[in-house]
Amino acid sequence: MTRRLGEMTTAQAAAAVAAGPVVLVPAGAFEQHGPGLPLATDTIRAERVAERVADALAGPAVIGPSVPVGVSPHHMAFAGTVTLTTTTFAAVVREYADSLHRHGWRKILVITGHGGNGAALTTVAQDLLTTHPDLQFAWTPLTALAADVIAGMGVAQVHGHSGEAETAQMLAVAPHLVDRERLTAGTTRLAELDALGAVSRRSGGPKLTVRYDRLSANGVLGDPRRATPEDGEALVDAIVARIADFVTEWLEA
Ligand SMILES: [Zn+2]
């Protein structure tokens, strides 16, 4: 039987609450990903990872509805980007959680492919402690779970959005959507960030939020031309294993 809630009938959904006590909710963004990756990159990666996590768990996870648009005001200088405000995104996630809770689910894990959703997800998690005390709400990023794998990839001094790791993941899960001819290096050195006045990228100290066009002229941090499908598979494998391990422990707790 399908693990995707959207492919079930309502009767199957009712049965899935007992058989699949954890709902995985993929969340992403609709934002620029440089010259070679599609706008839906974060949602696509989140959905593929959710599918692989559900497969790895072999039973207890149901894949809920995706949140395909995220918090991306910092990318609005680039064409095609669509954003929600933090309050709208938080409301959408909260109302997904409330709906799933009303049908009986008590464990929800949001898998976000977009780092910009993190702050809003934390506020939702805090609010749900009060409004839904019997609901366990967790969320996880993707790439940050595999920092050790990235460290072994030979990435640029500055790397991140649409860079080596993200492009590699796309080469692993959706290679037909990567325009390899157009992949172009973005900002790769801290000195370049300093020249752009993007002091927020230095670690530690006060945090200044800046628009992405202040960080990189083409919207890329790092050099996506270095990405390989093999590195992408290693990244996705590590991410999937870590999320699946978390869910397994969560179900035993
Ligand atoms: Zn992304």
Residues whose N, C-alpha, C, O or C-beta is under 5 A from the ligand:
A	BS01	ZN	T41 D42 G113
